[in-house]
Amino acid sequence: MTDEQLNMYLARSDEELKMFNDMDQKRYKEEKKDEVMRVIEKRYEEMGKPFNKNLINYRLIQEWEVPSWIRAEPEQFDSGAEYGQGKRLRKQVNYFEEFTDN
């Protein structure tokens, strides 16, 4: 959802809509949105990926900023691991030993 769409949903009047849009414009200037978007666009071009500014939120972490251990494919991990796939060491309990004939 874009900031404009969000503002339309939140605003209760035209005056509030204008106020919300003005607040966003002020935030864009403070955060240097245009400059950050140029850096993001350049990075997408370097990676050879399509860049659509309407689908990019410059305030969120970008794909290249995600650590490699998070981006790793599952087959890169040890498939023989005993833990991590719902397997765990289970304690054997025998309830019959607690019962007596008396």
Number of C-alpha atoms within 10 A of each C-alpha: 9 11 12 13 9 13 18 17 10 12 14 10 10 10 10 14 18 14 14 19 17 12 11 15 13 12 12 14 11 9 13 11 16 12 12 14 16 12 13 19 18 13 15 16 12 9 10 9 10 9 14 9 12 8 9 14 15 15 10 8 9 12 9 12 8 10 9 9 9 8 10 10 9 9 7 8 10 8 10 6 9 11 10 7 8 6 9 9 7 6 6 6 7 7 7 7 7 6 7 6 3 3
